[in-house]
Amino acid sequence: MTPPAGDQDLRGRLRDVETMLDAVTDHAIIKLDLAGNVARWSAGAQALMGYSAAEVLGQPASMFYTDEDRAGRLAERELATAPESGRFEFEGWRVRKSGQRFRAGVVVTAIRDEAGAVTGLTKVIRDLTAERQRADPMFHGLLESAPDAMVIVASDGRITLANARTDQMFGYRREDLIGREIEMLLPPRFRGGHERHRTGFFAEPQPRQMGVGLELWGLRRDGTEFPIDVSLSPLRTDKGLLVSAAIRDITERREQEQRLRRQHEEIMELSTPVIQVWDKVLTLPVIGTLDSTRAARLTEGLLFKIAETQAEVVIFDISGVPTIDTQVALHLLGTVQAAALMGTVSIMCGVRPQTAQSMVHLGIDIGQLRSRTTLRQALQLALTLLAERAEAAAGLTELIGPAGAG
């Protein structure tokens, strides 16, 4: 039986529409039923999403959503909104069969019958990430040629673009980064604080270094951490505010800084050697500018040497110190007091006239600190003090000897 001419015309028009839809290969055109399941799958949808029609027909469209959007029941909210508004557009993240995420522009339109009742939905999806890359090849060329890892992040904290250096630095494939939160590139202990900093940057966007004064660390795919430097810049686009993050691996620079620091410490130790010049007598020749940091190291080294040698006298030779300020003078006096608590007498020698004037002008009280002009005089005083102590100890032994024997 031959179908009526009207039915034949309708079927012909439907075939024409389907042929035209299949000719569109740069957009995914999907028809959904009222339950949100896929009722028709175009050639463009297969090309964009990677699924064949046999794999998706009858399946919920939420299979193309991220885990976060499924948890937030985004598909259900779309189904509820489309019949009321008839049509709406938005941007969101979608997931291909391969697991790769991409930024999608989505248009949802309600399908109505002759009576106006909604019978389904048409959803058109286009890949905004690819479109933006094609739109400005010069920008993406510069991005790829940058020596640093370059990551473009949207206001939701998700990565929209990344360059080849990012892949090399962090060990991820590009498709594994797109659509993921930027915090995945940070060790877990930093992620909570980074989310707050990210929100603050979008509230007051301006070019700046990230975490000034803080140590920043990146996290590679294999779980290893490495020190990084990050520069942030806002990017204003027709799709809203983005942030560009230039990430530099500073492992080599950090290692060089540590080597220089160790060399500096070794030089400082060599420039302030504690020398045992006699049994129970130490001398500390101080040469060069004496700042608070160096003075602190001096105290630590001296007290350790006093304990090691059981020294009873220490001579501070400051003839090589050009100037002295209040903080340094007080630190030296603190060292003398610490030595006294260990039973050690301190003698200072080599005080220059200008240094003496500075100490008087600053009102620094040297207290019971003994002073001599030259190192020779200081050594003579040290030997005298040792003799006095030995004599006093011998007299005490003689005094308490009989009592001890009794």
VEXGURO-599937 format. One record per residue: residue in one letter; residue number from 1; y, x, z of N, C-alpha, C in turn. Coordinates in pm, whole numbers. Example, Ala and Ser with C-alpha at 12.3 -4.5 7.8 and 13.67 -1.06 7.14 Angstrom:
<pts>
> code|pos|n.v|n.u|n.w|ca.v|ca.u|ca.w|c.v|c.u|c.w
> A|1|-569|1319|780|-450|1230|780|-330|1320|780
> S|2|-225|1285|708|-106|1367|714|3|1290|787
</pts>
This chain:
<pts>
> code|pos|n.v|n.u|n.w|ca.v|ca.u|ca.w|c.v|c.u|c.w
> M|1|-118|86|0|0|0|0|124|90|0
> T|2|214|63|-88|335|144|-102|440|101|-1
> P|3|497|197|76|600|161|176|720|102|107
> P|4|792|16|176|914|-41|118|1010|69|77
> A|5|1092|36|-22|1187|136|-75|1280|188|33
> G|6|1320|101|127|1411|143|234|1347|247|323
> D|7|1217|226|353|1147|323|437|1132|457|365
> Q|8|1107|450|234|1094|573|158|1225|652|159
> D|9|1335|579|141|1465|647|144|1490|713|280
> L|10|1454|642|389|1476|695|523|1393|821|545
> R|11|1266|814|500|1180|932|517|1230|1048|434
> G|12|1280|1016|317|1334|1122|233|1455|1188|297
> R|13|1541|1105|354|1659|1162|421|1618|1247|542
> L|14|1516|1201|614|1469|1279|729|1413|1414|687
> R|15|1338|1413|573|1286|1540|523|1399|1634|483
> D|16|1502|1574|420|1617|1656|381|1685|1717|503
> V|17|1700|1635|609|1762|1686|732|1679|1798|793
> E|18|1545|1777|796|1459|1880|853|1463|2008|770
> T|19|1470|1992|638|1479|2110|552|1609|2186|579
> M|20|1719|2113|597|1847|2177|626|1844|2246|762
> L|21|1782|2180|860|1775|2241|993|1694|2370|990
> D|22|1583|2369|914|1501|2489|907|1570|2601|831
> A|23|1669|2565|750|1743|2668|675|1841|2742|765
> V|24|1872|2683|882|1962|2748|977|1879|2842|1064
> T|25|1890|2972|1039|1805|3068|1110|1878|3146|1218
> D|26|2012|3135|1224|2085|3210|1326|2117|3126|1449
> H|27|2073|3001|1450|2088|2913|1566|1953|2849|1596
> A|28|1924|2831|1724|1804|2756|1763|1842|2608|1773
> I|29|1779|2524|1692|1805|2380|1697|1680|2313|1751
> I|30|1694|2250|1864|1580|2195|1937|1606|2047|1964
> K|31|1503|1964|1945|1512|1823|1984|1427|1801|2109
> L|32|1486|1735|2208|1417|1707|2333|1398|1557|2349
> D|33|1289|1518|2414|1274|1376|2449|1348|1350|2580
> L|34|1344|1230|2626|1421|1194|2747|1369|1264|2873
> A|35|1246|1313|2868|1191|1385|2983|1228|1532|2980
> G|36|1296|1576|2873|1335|1715|2863|1231|1804|2800
> N|37|1130|1744|2735|1027|1822|2668|1064|1844|2522
> V|38|1014|1952|2465|1046|1986|2325|973|1890|2231
> A|39|1052|1818|2148|993|1725|2051|999|1781|1909
> R|40|1092|1871|1882|1099|1937|1751|1153|2078|1770
> W|41|1094|2170|1691|1125|2313|1706|1155|2369|1567
> S|42|1278|2414|1547|1320|2460|1414|1280|2604|1390
> A|43|1291|2646|1263|1262|2785|1228|1361|2880|1297
> G|44|1487|2835|1309|1586|2916|1379|1552|2933|1526
> A|45|1494|2828|1587|1454|2836|1728|1342|2938|1744
> Q|46|1248|2938|1649|1139|3035|1657|1191|3177|1641
> A|47|1286|3196|1549|1342|3330|1526|1419|3379|1647
> L|48|1495|3290|1711|1578|3330|1824|1499|3347|1952
> M|49|1406|3255|1979|1337|3255|2108|1202|3327|2105
> G|50|1142|3342|1984|1017|3415|1973|892|3331|1988
> Y|51|905|3201|2016|790|3113|2029|764|3040|1898
> S|52|636|3014|1870|601|2927|1758|610|2782|1803
> A|53|614|2691|1706|620|2548|1739|499|2506|1821
> A|54|382|2560|1789|260|2522|1861|266|2560|2008
> E|55|344|2665|2041|353|2711|2180|449|2629|2264
> V|56|542|2557|2202|647|2492|2279|648|2341|2269
> L|57|593|2283|2162|598|2137|2148|530|2070|2266
> G|58|603|1977|2327|552|1906|2443|577|1979|2575
> Q|59|630|2101|2569|658|2178|2689|802|2154|2735
> P|60|829|2165|2867|965|2145|2916|1059|2256|2866
> A|61|1181|2218|2831|1278|2316|2781|1317|2417|2888
> S|62|1288|2387|3012|1320|2480|3121|1240|2609|3112
> M|63|1138|2614|3024|1061|2736|3008|1147|2849|2948
> F|64|1261|2814|2889|1351|2914|2831|1460|2956|2930
> Y|65|1458|2900|3051|1563|2927|3148|1523|3044|3237
> T|66|1621|3101|3304|1593|3207|3402|1530|3145|3527
> D|67|1466|3228|3606|1406|3179|3731|1513|3118|3822
> E|68|1633|3181|3822|1741|3130|3907|1786|2992|3864
> D|69|1796|2970|3731|1841|2840|3681|1734|2733|3703
> R|70|1607|2774|3693|1501|2676|3721|1503|2637|3869
> A|71|1526|2737|3955|1534|2707|4098|1653|2617|4128
> G|72|1762|2631|4051|1880|2548|4070|1873|2416|3995
> R|73|1757|2388|3930|1732|2261|3858|1842|2235|3755
> L|74|1875|2339|3680|1978|2325|3577|1935|2229|3466
> A|75|1809|2236|3424|1761|2149|3316|1774|2002|3356
> E|76|1741|1970|3479|1752|1831|3524|1898|1785|3524
> R|77|1989|1874|3561|2131|1837|3562|2183|1816|3420
> E|78|2134|1894|3326|2172|1874|3186|2124|1739|3135
> L|79|2001|1705|3168|1946|1575|3123|2026|1458|3181
> A|80|2077|1476|3302|2154|1369|3364|2295|1359|3306
> T|81|2350|1475|3265|2489|1477|3219|2503|1435|3074
> A|82|2412|1476|2986|2425|1452|2843|2437|1305|2805
> P|83|2354|1214|2857|2369|1073|2818|2504|1015|2857
> E|84|2564|1064|2965|2692|1010|3009|2807|1061|2923
> S|85|2808|1190|2894|2919|1247|2818|2896|1242|2668
> G|86|2773|1227|2625|2743|1224|2483|2730|1363|2423
> R|87|2815|1456|2466|2811|1593|2414|2881|1686|2513
> F|88|2826|1800|2537|2897|1900|2617|2850|2039|2578
> E|89|2936|2138|2603|2910|2277|2568|2922|2364|2692
> F|90|2846|2472|2696|2855|2564|2808|2790|2696|2768
> E|91|2812|2799|2851|2745|2928|2835|2646|2946|2948
> G|92|2537|3011|2918|2438|3040|3022|2340|3145|2974
> W|93|2250|3184|3063|2150|3284|3029|2021|3214|2985
> R|94|1961|3265|2878|1833|3215|2831|1737|3332|2818
> V|95|1607|3300|2815|1504|3404|2817|1413|3386|2696
> R|96|1397|3492|2620|1306|3490|2505|1161|3504|2551
> K|97|1070|3485|2459|927|3498|2490|896|3637|2543
> S|98|968|3738|2493|946|3876|2536|994|3903|2678
> G|99|1066|3805|2737|1124|3826|2869|1267|3874|2864
> Q|100|1316|3908|2745|1453|3956|2730|1552|3841|2754
> R|101|1657|3869|2831|1762|3770|2855|1875|3791|2755
> F|102|1945|3683|2723|2063|3694|2639|2162|3586|2680
> R|103|2290|3615|2655|2396|3519|2685|2400|3417|2574
> A|104|2384|3291|2608|2371|3185|2508|2487|3087|2514
> G|105|2532|3046|2396|2625|2934|2385|2543|2810|2354
> V|106|2555|2707|2433|2469|2590|2421|2553|2465|2397
> V|107|2512|2384|2299|2574|2255|2273|2465|2149|2284
> V|108|2486|2051|2370|2388|1944|2390|2451|1813|2343
> T|109|2379|1740|2257|2428|1612|2203|2323|1505|2225
> A|110|2368|1389|2268|2276|1276|2289|2244|1210|2155
> I|111|2117|1173|2135|2073|1100|2014|2061|952|2052
> R|112|2125|866|1973|2125|723|2005|2065|644|1889
> D|113|2003|532|1924|1950|444|1819|2060|347|1775
> E|114|2024|253|1688|2123|160|1634|2188|76|1743
> A|115|2116|53|1852|2171|-28|1961|2255|55|2057
> G|116|2263|188|2034|2342|274|2121|2264|333|2237
> A|117|2136|305|2246|2056|360|2357|2020|505|2327
> V|118|2022|588|2430|1987|729|2415|1836|743|2402
> T|119|1793|806|2292|1649|823|2267|1604|969|2281
> G|120|1698|1057|2292|1662|1199|2305|1788|1285|2304
> L|121|1766|1415|2297|1878|1509|2296|1857|1614|2188
> T|122|1966|1658|2128|1963|1773|2038|2034|1889|2107
> K|123|1967|2002|2109|2026|2120|2173|2036|2232|2070
> V|124|2157|2286|2056|2181|2397|1965|2216|2520|2049
> I|125|2142|2629|2028|2161|2752|2106|2193|2867|2011
> R|126|2296|2943|2044|2327|3062|1964|2337|3182|2058
> D|127|2307|3298|2005|2306|3423|2082|2447|3481|2084
> L|128|2518|3463|2196|2655|3512|2205|2660|3663|2216
> T|129|2558|3722|2277|2555|3868|2290|2556|3933|2153
> A|130|2469|3886|2063|2463|3941|1928|2592|3913|1852
> E|131|2648|3793|1869|2771|3757|1800|2885|3849|1841
> R|132|2895|3877|1971|3004|3961|2019|2988|4106|1972
> Q|133|2864|4149|1960|2841|4284|1909|2882|4294|1763
> R|134|2853|4190|1685|2893|4191|1544|3043|4172|1527
> A|135|3106|4102|1623|3248|4068|1610|3337|4191|1620
> D|136|3299|4290|1698|3384|4408|1716|3297|4534|1714
> P|137|3254|4574|1594|3165|4690|1585|3231|4818|1635
> M|138|3366|4831|1623|3433|4951|1671|3419|4963|1822
> F|139|3437|4849|1894|3424|4850|2039|3283|4893|2080
> H|140|3184|4837|2013|3047|4870|2049|3010|5012|2007
> G|141|3073|5061|1899|3052|5199|1862|3106|5294|1967
> L|142|3225|5264|2020|3283|5344|2127|3197|5336|2253
> L|143|3145|5216|2281|3060|5196|2398|2937|5283|2390
> E|144|2874|5286|2273|2751|5363|2256|2776|5513|2261
> S|145|2893|5557|2216|2920|5700|2211|2977|5756|2342
> A|146|3001|5669|2440|3060|5713|2567|2963|5807|2639
> P|147|3016|5916|2701|2928|6010|2772|2875|5955|2904
> D|148|2943|5852|2958|2899|5790|3083|2818|5664|3054
> A|149|2743|5620|3154|2677|5490|3144|2786|5382|3152
> M|150|2790|5294|3053|2890|5187|3048|2820|5053|3061
> V|151|2865|4974|3158|2805|4843|3184|2917|4740|3188
> I|152|2903|4633|3111|2999|4522|3112|2938|4409|3193
> V|153|3013|4362|3293|2960|4264|3388|3049|4140|3387
> A|154|2985|4023|3388|3057|3895|3393|3089|3860|3538
> S|155|3167|3752|3555|3211|3714|3689|3095|3671|3779
> D|156|2981|3633|3719|2865|3597|3801|2784|3719|3843
> G|157|2835|3839|3809|2769|3962|3851|2656|4006|3761
> R|158|2639|3939|3646|2529|3972|3557|2576|4062|3443
> I|159|2488|4149|3401|2519|4246|3295|2516|4176|3160
> T|160|2626|4187|3085|2631|4130|2951|2612|4235|2842
> L|161|2653|4358|2869|2636|4467|2774|2607|4597|2850
> A|162|2534|4685|2786|2509|4818|2843|2487|4913|2727
> N|163|2524|5039|2744|2510|5135|2634|2385|5220|2649
> A|164|2364|5308|2550|2243|5390|2548|2236|5484|2668
> R|165|2352|5534|2711|2354|5626|2826|2303|5557|2952
> T|166|2328|5426|2965|2277|5350|3079|2125|5350|3079
> D|167|2066|5329|2960|1920|5332|2949|1866|5466|2996
> Q|168|1929|5575|2950|1882|5709|2983|1899|5739|3132
> M|169|2013|5698|3188|2044|5733|3326|1954|5658|3426
> F|170|1931|5530|3399|1858|5447|3496|1712|5423|3458
> G|171|1674|5457|3335|1533|5445|3297|1490|5307|3253
> Y|172|1583|5217|3227|1549|5082|3182|1566|5070|3031
> R|173|1494|4977|2971|1523|4937|2834|1644|4843|2836
> R|174|1718|4843|2730|1839|4761|2725|1809|4613|2754
> E|175|1704|4564|2695|1672|4422|2712|1632|4387|2856
> D|176|1592|4489|2934|1557|4464|3074|1680|4454|3164
> L|177|1795|4499|3112|1918|4496|3191|2003|4373|3164
> I|178|2008|4331|3038|2096|4220|3000|2056|4093|3077
> G|179|2157|4034|3141|2132|3910|3215|2091|3931|3359
> R|180|2069|4057|3398|2032|4086|3537|2157|4116|3620
> E|181|2146|4096|3750|2259|4126|3837|2280|4277|3846
> I|182|2405|4316|3846|2440|4458|3849|2383|4528|3971
> E|183|2359|4452|4079|2307|4512|4203|2167|4571|4186
> M|184|2098|4537|4077|1965|4594|4056|1973|4746|4035
> L|185|2092|4797|4001|2110|4940|3980|2150|5014|4108
> L|186|2151|4943|4220|2188|5002|4349|2071|4996|4446
> P|187|2061|5091|4538|1958|5082|4643|1979|4955|4726
> P|188|1872|4893|4775|1883|4766|4848|1983|4768|4963
> R|189|1998|4880|5032|2086|4884|5148|2233|4868|5112
> F|190|2268|4887|4984|2407|4875|4942|2439|4740|4875
> R|191|2339|4659|4848|2360|4542|4762|2448|4436|4825
> G|192|2427|4406|4952|2509|4303|5018|2656|4339|5018
> G|193|2687|4464|5053|2826|4507|5053|2886|4510|4915
> H|194|2803|4545|4814|2855|4551|4677|2893|4413|4626
> E|195|2816|4311|4661|2850|4176|4618|2987|4135|4670
> R|196|3020|4173|4793|3152|4141|4847|3261|4219|4773
> H|197|3235|4347|4743|3333|4426|4669|3353|4370|4529
> R|198|3244|4324|4468|3254|4268|4333|3339|4143|4332
> T|199|3319|4057|4429|3400|3934|4440|3547|3970|4460
> G|200|3572|4073|4542|3710|4115|4565|3775|4171|4441
> F|201|3698|4242|4357|3756|4296|4234|3797|4186|4139
> F|202|3713|4085|4123|3748|3976|4033|3867|3895|4086
> A|203|3885|3896|4218|4000|3827|4276|4129|3903|4248
> E|204|4123|4037|4249|4240|4122|4222|4199|4232|4124
> P|205|4184|4197|3996|4136|4295|3897|4241|4398|3860
> Q|206|4207|4524|3874|4293|4634|3831|4208|4759|3820
> P|207|4243|4850|3727|4164|4972|3712|4163|5053|3841
> R|208|4047|5097|3883|4038|5178|4005|3900|5240|4017
> Q|209|3894|5341|4103|3766|5401|4139|3696|5309|4238
> M|210|3566|5300|4228|3488|5218|4319|3449|5299|4441
> G|211|3469|5241|4560|3422|5304|4683|3490|5436|4712
> V|212|3624|5439|4701|3697|5563|4728|3669|5609|4871
> G|213|3630|5735|4885|3600|5789|5017|3457|5762|5064
> L|214|3380|5690|4983|3242|5658|5021|3145|5730|4930
> E|215|3024|5749|4977|2918|5804|4893|2847|5689|4824
> L|216|2845|5691|4690|2781|5586|4612|2650|5640|4555
> W|217|2549|5552|4550|2417|5592|4501|2366|5491|4400
> G|218|2300|5543|4296|2234|5459|4197|2084|5459|4221
> L|219|2017|5359|4162|1872|5345|4179|1808|5338|4041
> R|220|1723|5437|4012|1652|5436|3884|1534|5339|3888
> R|221|1482|5312|3771|1368|5220|3761|1248|5272|3838
> D|222|1232|5407|3845|1117|5463|3915|1136|5470|4066
> G|223|1251|5416|4115|1275|5411|4259|1352|5530|4316
> T|224|1380|5631|4234|1455|5746|4284|1604|5713|4290
> E|225|1672|5773|4388|1815|5752|4405|1891|5877|4362
> F|226|2015|5858|4319|2098|5972|4278|2244|5936|4302
> P|227|2328|6036|4334|2470|6009|4362|2547|5976|4234
> I|228|2639|5880|4243|2714|5837|4126|2862|5824|4158
> D|229|2942|5824|4053|3084|5798|4059|3108|5680|3967
> V|230|3186|5580|4008|3205|5458|3929|3354|5430|3912
> S|231|3396|5407|3788|3533|5365|3757|3529|5224|3702
> L|232|3615|5137|3754|3617|4996|3715|3743|4963|3637
> S|233|3728|4880|3533|3842|4834|3454|3820|4688|3417
> P|234|3922|4602|3431|3908|4462|3390|3919|4447|3239
> L|235|3841|4356|3183|3847|4323|3041|3876|4173|3029
> R|236|3990|4140|2975|4026|3999|2959|3987|3954|2819
> T|237|3899|3853|2810|3850|3803|2682|3875|3654|2673
> D|238|3851|3598|2554|3868|3454|2537|3761|3376|2612
> K|239|3659|3447|2659|3552|3383|2737|3568|3406|2886
> G|240|3681|3465|2926|3704|3488|3068|3712|3636|3101
> L|241|3723|3665|3229|3739|3802|3276|3603|3871|3289
> L|242|3596|3992|3234|3478|4077|3249|3524|4206|3317
> V|243|3429|4283|3365|3463|4413|3423|3378|4519|3356
> S|244|3444|4628|3320|3376|4743|3262|3356|4847|3372
> A|245|3232|4891|3390|3200|4992|3491|3149|5117|3421
> A|246|3222|5228|3437|3179|5357|3384|3110|5433|3498
> I|247|2982|5463|3479|2900|5521|3585|2863|5664|3546
> R|248|2889|5757|3635|2860|5898|3607|2764|5952|3713
> D|249|2662|6023|3666|2567|6090|3755|2633|6220|3803
> I|250|2658|6229|3934|2727|6346|3989|2632|6434|4071
> T|251|2502|6427|4037|2404|6509|4109|2440|6657|4101
> E|252|2470|6705|3980|2502|6847|3962|2630|6883|4037
> R|253|2731|6795|4029|2856|6822|4100|2834|6825|4251
> R|254|2754|6732|4303|2727|6728|4446|2653|6854|4491
> E|255|2557|6899|4410|2483|7020|4445|2576|7140|4445
> Q|256|2669|7146|4347|2764|7256|4343|2855|7255|4464
> E|257|2901|7134|4504|2985|7123|4623|2911|7171|4747
> Q|258|2783|7136|4756|2705|7179|4871|2686|7330|4873
> R|259|2666|7388|4753|2653|7535|4746|2782|7602|4790
> L|260|2895|7549|4742|3024|7606|4781|3049|7591|4930
> R|261|3008|7477|4986|3027|7454|5129|2942|7554|5210
> R|262|2818|7573|5165|2732|7669|5236|2788|7811|5226
> Q|263|2838|7846|5106|2898|7979|5090|3020|7995|5179
> H|264|3101|7889|5187|3220|7894|5273|3181|7912|5419
> E|265|3077|7840|5460|3033|7852|5599|2980|7992|5627
> E|266|2908|8049|5530|2855|8183|5550|2969|8284|5558
> I|267|3071|8265|5473|3186|8355|5476|3259|8343|5610
> M|268|3273|8219|5658|3340|8197|5785|3264|8264|5899
> E|269|3132|8256|5892|3052|8320|5997|3066|8472|5990
> L|270|3071|8526|5868|3088|8670|5855|3226|8715|5899
> S|271|3327|8625|5881|3463|8664|5917|3490|8650|6067
> T|272|3400|8590|6142|3416|8579|6288|3286|8618|6357
> P|273|3242|8745|6339|3115|8786|6399|3130|8808|6549
> V|274|3029|8768|6624|3025|8795|6768|2946|8925|6786
> I|275|3013|9027|6836|2953|9160|6844|2930|9199|6990
> Q|276|2808|9246|7019|2780|9297|7154|2817|9444|7156
> V|277|2926|9478|7226|2978|9616|7229|2928|9694|7351
> W|278|2874|9622|7448|2824|9686|7571|2727|9587|7634
> D|279|2646|9640|7725|2556|9549|7796|2638|9443|7869
> K|280|2615|9318|7833|2682|9201|7892|2830|9189|7853
> V|281|2870|9261|7745|3008|9251|7696|3005|9214|7547
> L|282|3073|9104|7512|3084|9060|7372|3229|9071|7328
> T|283|3246|9100|7199|3381|9093|7143|3380|9003|7020
> L|284|3488|8931|7001|3499|8838|6889|3627|8871|6812
> P|285|3615|8953|6705|3733|8985|6625|3765|8871|6529
> V|286|3876|8805|6550|3916|8692|6467|4014|8740|6361
> I|287|3980|8715|6233|4061|8763|6122|4099|8646|6032
> G|288|4226|8640|5989|4271|8537|5896|4320|8413|5967
> T|289|4354|8314|5885|4407|8188|5939|4299|8115|6017
> L|290|4335|8068|6133|4240|8001|6222|4277|7853|6230
> D|291|4204|7767|6155|4230|7624|6163|4134|7560|6262
> S|292|4149|7430|6282|4068|7362|6383|3919|7366|6351
> T|293|3885|7352|6222|3744|7353|6183|3680|7489|6212
> R|294|3752|7594|6174|3699|7728|6199|3694|7757|6348
> A|295|3793|7710|6423|3793|7731|6567|3673|7664|6633
> A|296|3637|7545|6583|3521|7474|6638|3393|7553|6613
> R|297|3379|7609|6493|3261|7690|6463|3258|7817|6548
> L|298|3377|7873|6571|3387|7991|6654|3334|7963|6795
> T|299|3374|7849|6852|3329|7812|6986|3178|7798|6992
> E|300|3125|7727|6893|2980|7703|6891|2903|7834|6883
> G|301|2946|7926|6792|2875|8053|6777|2887|8140|6900
> L|302|3005|8140|6961|3026|8225|7078|2942|8179|7196
> L|303|2941|8050|7224|2866|8000|7339|2716|8024|7321
> F|304|2670|8012|7197|2528|8040|7171|2498|8187|7201
> K|305|2588|8276|7160|2566|8420|7181|2574|8455|7330
> I|306|2665|8389|7403|2674|8412|7547|2542|8377|7615
> A|307|2485|8262|7578|2358|8220|7638|2246|8316|7600
> E|308|2249|8365|7476|2144|8453|7428|2147|8589|7497
> T|309|2266|8646|7520|2279|8782|7574|2310|8785|7723
> Q|310|2333|8665|7783|2372|8659|7924|2498|8741|7949
> A|311|2591|8733|7854|2714|8810|7863|2800|8763|7981
> E|312|2867|8860|8044|2955|8829|8157|3102|8842|8120
> V|313|3132|8913|8010|3270|8930|7965|3274|8912|7813
> V|314|3374|8839|7764|3395|8825|7621|3540|8859|7589
> I|315|3559|8939|7484|3693|8983|7445|3731|8914|7314
> F|316|3842|8839|7315|3896|8776|7194|4000|8871|7133
> D|317|3967|8930|7019|4062|9018|6950|4128|8937|6839
> I|318|4253|8894|6861|4322|8810|6763|4430|8887|6689
> S|319|4413|9020|6681|4513|9102|6610|4517|9070|6461
> G|320|4409|9010|6409|4406|8975|6266|4449|8834|6237
> V|321|4500|8762|6337|4545|8624|6317|4696|8624|6297
> P|322|4746|8585|6178|4890|8593|6151|4971|8490|6229
> T|323|4922|8367|6240|4995|8261|6309|4897|8178|6390
> I|324|4953|8102|6481|4871|8016|6565|4952|7890|6598
> D|325|4888|7774|6584|4959|7649|6617|4902|7590|6745
> T|326|4958|7477|6786|4920|7417|6914|4772|7382|6919
> Q|327|4722|7317|6812|4583|7273|6812|4487|7391|6822
> V|328|4517|7496|6746|4429|7613|6749|4435|7683|6885
> A|329|4558|7698|6940|4572|7762|7072|4496|7685|7178
> L|330|4509|7552|7175|4437|7470|7272|4287|7482|7254
> H|331|4245|7496|7129|4102|7510|7105|4051|7643|7160
> L|332|4129|7748|7141|4090|7878|7197|4080|7872|7349
> L|333|4180|7807|7411|4177|7794|7556|4058|7709|7600
> G|334|4023|7608|7520|3904|7529|7551|3778|7613|7543
> T|335|3774|7705|7448|3660|7797|7436|3650|7886|7560
> V|336|3766|7935|7605|3770|8018|7726|3717|7940|7847
> Q|337|3757|7815|7859|3712|7732|7971|3562|7707|7963
> A|338|3511|7683|7840|3367|7661|7823|3289|7787|7861
> A|339|3341|7904|7822|3276|8030|7859|3277|8050|8010
> A|340|3388|8010|8076|3397|8024|8221|3291|7940|8291
> L|341|3263|7821|8237|3159|7737|8296|3022|7803|8288
> M|342|3006|7897|8193|2880|7970|8180|2885|8101|8258
> G|343|2993|8120|8338|3003|8239|8423|3058|8360|8351
> T|344|3127|8340|8238|3177|8452|8158|3329|8460|8169
> V|345|3378|8580|8189|3522|8605|8197|3574|8636|8056
> S|346|3690|8583|8020|3748|8605|7888|3871|8695|7897
> I|347|3882|8782|7797|3998|8871|7784|4052|8857|7642
> M|348|4182|8843|7627|4242|8834|7495|4321|8961|7469
> C|349|4308|9015|7346|4384|9133|7309|4436|9119|7166
> G|350|4530|9205|7131|4583|9204|6995|4681|9092|6968
> V|351|4743|9039|7071|4839|8931|7052|4966|8988|6989
> R|352|5001|8940|6871|5121|8986|6804|5246|8929|6872
> P|353|5359|8997|6858|5483|8945|6919|5516|8804|6872
> Q|354|5503|8779|6740|5536|8645|6689|5438|8539|6739
> T|355|5311|8582|6759|5212|8488|6813|5245|8455|6958
> A|356|5281|8558|7034|5318|8535|7175|5440|8444|7184
> Q|357|5539|8468|7098|5659|8383|7098|5624|8239|7063
> S|358|5535|8222|6965|5494|8086|6926|5427|8013|7041
> M|359|5340|8083|7115|5269|8021|7226|5366|7983|7338
> V|360|5465|8070|7364|5566|8038|7466|5651|7921|7420
> H|361|5693|7925|7292|5776|7818|7237|5703|7684|7240
> L|362|5573|7689|7214|5494|7565|7214|5460|7518|7355
> G|363|5490|7601|7455|5465|7563|7594|5319|7567|7631
> I|364|5243|7656|7567|5099|7663|7593|5075|7752|7715
> D|365|5009|7696|7815|4979|7769|7939|4845|7839|7925
> I|366|4845|7973|7927|4719|8045|7910|4640|8053|8039
> G|367|4696|7999|8147|4624|7989|8273|4579|8124|8326
> Q|368|4449|8135|8358|4393|8258|8416|4341|8353|8309
> L|369|4370|8325|8180|4321|8411|8073|4386|8550|8085
> R|370|4302|8653|8093|4351|8790|8102|4388|8840|7963
> S|371|4491|8922|7955|4538|8971|7826|4568|9120|7833
> R|372|4532|9190|7723|4562|9332|7708|4618|9355|7568
> T|373|4689|9465|7551|4755|9490|7423|4655|9531|7316
> T|374|4567|9623|7349|4474|9677|7250|4329|9647|7288
> L|375|4242|9663|7191|4099|9642|7215|4047|9748|7312
> R|376|4098|9873|7304|4055|9978|7395|4084|9939|7539
> Q|377|4206|9890|7563|4243|9847|7698|4157|9729|7743
> A|378|4127|9642|7652|4044|9526|7687|3904|9571|7727
> L|379|3848|9669|7655|3714|9720|7688|3715|9788|7826
> Q|380|3822|9862|7854|3833|9926|7986|3835|9821|8096
> L|381|3911|9714|8074|3914|9606|8173|3778|9541|8186
> A|382|3708|9523|8074|3575|9460|8078|3479|9543|8162
> L|383|3480|9675|8143|3390|9760|8220|3426|9758|8368
> T|384|3556|9750|8396|3600|9740|8536|3548|9612|8600
> L|385|3560|9504|8527|3513|9374|8578|3362|9376|8600
> L|386|3287|9439|8508|3141|9447|8524|3107|9527|8649
> A|387|3181|9635|8672|3155|9719|8790|3184|9641|8917
> E|388|3293|9568|8917|3327|9487|9035|3221|9382|9062
> R|389|3174|9319|8954|3069|9217|8972|2941|9279|9023
> A|390|2906|9397|8969|2783|9463|9013|2794|9504|9160
> E|391|2910|9553|9200|2931|9592|9338|2924|9472|9430
> A|392|2986|9360|9384|2983|9238|9465|2840|9186|9477
> A|393|2764|9193|9369|2625|9146|9373|2541|9232|9466
> A|394|2565|9366|9461|2488|9455|9549|2521|9428|9697
> G|395|2650|9405|9726|2687|9375|9863|2627|9245|9911
> L|396|2621|9146|9824|2561|9018|9860|2412|9034|9886
> T|397|2347|9115|9803|2203|9138|9820|2175|9206|9956
> E|398|2260|9305|9987|2244|9375|10115|2269|9284|10233
> L|399|2364|9189|10212|2400|9099|10320|2288|9000|10350
> I|400|2230|8946|10243|2129|8838|10265|1987|8893|10268
> G|401|1974|9028|10242|1840|9086|10240|1764|9067|10371
> P|402|1822|9109|10482|1749|9094|10609|1716|8950|10639
> A|403|1805|8858|10611|1776|8717|10638|1660|8671|10556
> G|404|1658|8721|10430|1548|8681|10344|1417|8736|10394
> A|405|1423|8863|10447|1300|8925|10497|1250|8855|10621
> G|406|1344|8807|10706|1305|8739|10830|1243|8607|10799
</pts>
